[in-house]
Amino acid sequence: GLVVVSNHRPVHPPLSVVLATVLYCAEFITAAFLCKKYHNNDDVIWTGFTIVFMLVPALLIQLTLTFIHRDLGRDRPLVLFLHLLLLGPVIRCLEALLVYFKAGKKEEPYVTLSRKISLKKGHQTPMELEIGQSERMLATHRNAFKRTAVIQAFLGSTPQLTLQLYATINEKYNLLPVRLALMIITLISIIYGAVVCNVLAIQIRYDDYKVRLRPVAYLCMIIWRGLEIATRVAALVLFSSALTYWVILVGVANLLFFFFLPWVEFWAKKGSLAEGVEKNFSKLGTTVVLCMFTLLYACINVF
């Protein structure tokens, strides 16, 4: 029969939100210090690329958080101003922590119901979860930061790690401490983003089920994705060192192929944006969001 789970269960701390924010701030600050170091040494090329791989994901993260939380239609000037200063993840993290510490202090009625299927030892049990206001707000923050972690990993950290490793090899292994710190942070960010991407894929595939992964499963994914990413980046850097100019052509062609592939399939099936446009967004807004998704898809496939 149907099992109803009330909303009087303990609220879990938003650890994923805190971790994503810490990685974002650490990578941004370290990259800024490295840019200053490059600028002092008159390394124009390394400075330019480091700034690009620092700012592009930061800007996309601000847009993503603003889009998910729908702040453009709300009167929140301070939050929007902090997003303009690229401090959106920080204020969102503080908001999530504030919601968490306030949760449970007073009884609140549930605001929505979520139907899931619990799978234990091969037995399926339909469940109806009562979701309270605080739990729903924290879930929104977690979902938003899962997306930003993937953006940070594949649009920022991966090209940044590739660039710094390539710069280290080109400079005959003159490894600066701040560059080493940035490479370690980006590697952690990539592994975390890749694991989040895998978990999101599992949750989307089994949307009707209440999926809970064991720590051993997370450990296996971390080891697997860590080795895979290290191998791919090392191969890409070695290929770049041997064929400096060819790698730019191959990389751009690869990126454009994966970027336009979903659009070609969409047009081949004679799809229409009017069918999938959300009522709160125009066709232009929907197109911009889809372009961001396809850019992320292309970067994931390239790296």
N, C-alpha and C positions, 0 to 999 in steps of 0.2 A: 504494500500500500504506500500511499504518499506520506513522507516524513516531513513535518514542518519544523524548521530550525529557527528559533527566535533570535532577535538581535541583541540579546543580553550576553553574548559571548565576548571575550576580551578582544580589543582592537590591537592588531599587530603594528609595531613601530615601522615607520616608513624608511627602513634601512636602504632600500634600493634608491630612493630619492636622495638620501644623504650621500651615498657612494657616487652616484652620477654627478652630483654637484661638486663634490670634492675633486673628482677626476677632471671635470670641466675647468674648475678654477686652477688646479695644479698645472694642467697642460697649458692653459692660456698664460699664466704668470711666467712659467719656465720658458715658454716660447718667446715672450716679450723680452726677458733677460737675455736670451740667446740672440735675438735681433739686435739688441744694443751692443752685444759683443761683436757680432758680424759687422755692424756699422762702424764701430771703432777700428776694426781691421780693414775697412774699405772693401768688404766682400759684398758687392752690390747684388750679385745673382743669388747668393745664399740668403741675404736679407730679404729680397723680394719674394722668393718662393716661401720662406718661413712665414712671412706676414700673410701671404695669400692663404696658406693652409691653416693659419691661426684664425683669420677673420671670416672666411667663407662658412665653415661649419658653425661658428659663433652666431653669425647673422641668421643662418637657416634654423638654428635652435630657437632663437628669439621668435621667429615667424611661426615655428611649430607650436611653441607654448602659447603664443597669443591666439593661434587658430583653434587649438584644442579647448582652451578655457574661454573662448569667445569674448575676449576683452574689448574688441573694437566696438561692440554694441553696448558696452557698459561704461558707467562713469567711474573710471579708475585711472586718473591722470598720473598718480605716483607710480603705479605699476608699469604703465606704458613708458613713462620717463626712464625708469630703471631698465626696461628692455632696450631703449635707445642707447643706454650706457653699457649694453651687453651684460647687465647684471640680472637678467630675468631668472635664470636658474637659482640664484641666491635667494631672491625674494620668494620664489615658489617653494623652495626648500623650507624657509622660515614659516611660510603659511602652513605647509604640511605638518611641521613640528608643532605649531600652535594648535592646529586641529587635533593632533594626537594627544597632546597634554591636557586639552580641555575635554576630550572624549571620556565618557563614563562618569563625569562628575555630577551630571543630572540625567535623569531618565528621559529619553527621547523616543517618540513613536517612529515606527519604521515608515520609510517614504516610498519604498518600492519592493517588489518581490522578484526573486531570481530563481528560475527553475533549472535544476541541474540533475544529472544522474550520477549517483555515487557507486563506484565500482570497487568492491572488496571481495577478494578471493573468488572472483568469477561471478559474483552475484551483483545484479544491478538493482539499485534502490532509488526510485525517484525522490527528489528532495525539493522543498520549497524554502528558500532562504529569505528571511526578513532582513532587509538592508536598511540600516539607520542613516541619518543625515551625515554623521561624522565618517562612517565607514564608506559611504558613497563618495564623499569629498576626497578621502584618502585614496580611494580606488582611481579617481580621476587623475590625481597627482601621480600615482604609480604608473598608470598607463601613459601619461604624457612623458614621463622621464624614461620609460622604456624606449619610446620612439626617439627621444633625444640622444640616448646612449648609442643607438644604432647609427644615427646621423653622425655623431661625434667619432665613432669608431671607423666608419668607412669613407666619410667625406673629409675627415680631418686627421685623425691619428694615423691611419694607414699610409696616406701620401706623405705625412710629416715624418714618420719613421723611415720610410723609403728614402726620402730626401736626406735626412741626417746621416743615415748609414752610407749613402752614396757619397756625401761630402766627406765623411771620415775616411773612406777608401781613397778618394781623390787627393786628400791632403796627406797621404802616406801615414795613415793611422795616428794623426795628431788629434787625439780624443780630448776635447774640452770637458771639464766636469759638468758644466751646465748642459752641454749637449748629451752627455751620458744620462743625466737625470731626465732630460726630455725623452730620450729613447726608451727608458724604462717605464716612464709614465704612459707614453703612447702605446707601448706593448700591452700594459695592463688594461688600458682603455679599449684596445682592439679585442683582446680576449673577452673582456666583460661584455662588450657590444655584440660579439659573435655568439656568446652563450645566450644573451637576451634574445637575439634573433632566432636561435633554435627553439627557445622556450615559447616565444610568440608563435612560431610556426606550429608547434605542438598544440598550443591552446586554440589556435584558429582551426586546425584540423579536427580536433575533438572538442568543438565548442559546446556541445550538449552535455559533456561530462565535467565533473569537478576533478581537475587534474592536479595531483600533488606529486612532485618529483622528490625522490629521496636524496640525501646528501651524496650518496655514492654515484647517483646519476649525474649530479652537478660536477662532481670531481672528474668523472669520465669525460664529460663535455669540455671541461677546462683543459684537461691534458690533450684531448684530441684537437680542439681548436687552436690551442697554443702551439703544438707541433706543426699543424697545418699552416698557420699564419707565418711562423718563423721560417718554414721551408719556402713558402711563396715569396715572402719579402726578400729572403737571401737570393733566391733564383732571379728575381726581378732586378735586384741591385747588381748582381754579377753580369747579367745580360746588358744592363745599362752601362756598366763600366767598359765592356768590350765593344759595344755598338752604341755609342753615345747618341748619334743623330737618328739612327734607325728606330731606337726605342721610343722616341717622341712620336714618330709617324705611326708605329704599330700601336702605341698606347692610345693615341687620339682616335685612330680608326676603330679600335676595339671598343672604346667608350661610346662613340657615335653609333656603332652597330647595335649595342645593347640598349642604347637610349631610344633609338627609333624602332626597334623590334616590336615592343608592345603596341606602339601606335600603328605600325603596318598591319599587325594582326587584328587590331581594333577596326581599322578601315576595311580590311579584307572581309571581315564579318558584317560589314555595313552597319556598324554600331552608331548610335546617336548619343551625344552628350545630354540631350534633353531628357533621356530616359533615366540617367543617373545623377542629374543635378539635384543637390539638396535644396530644399525650399528657401533656406536662409542665404544661399549663395547664387551669384550670377554665373553665366556660362564662363565668363572670363576668370572668375575666382576658382571655379572648378577646374578649368584648364591649367591654371597656375599650380594648384595642388597636385594634379596628376603629373605635371612636368617635374615637380619636386620628387614625387614617388618614383618616376621612371629614371630620374638622375640617380637617386639612391640605389635603385635596382641595377643600373649600369655600373656604378662604382663597386657594388658588392660582387658582381660578376667579373669585373676587371681584376680586382684584388683577391 
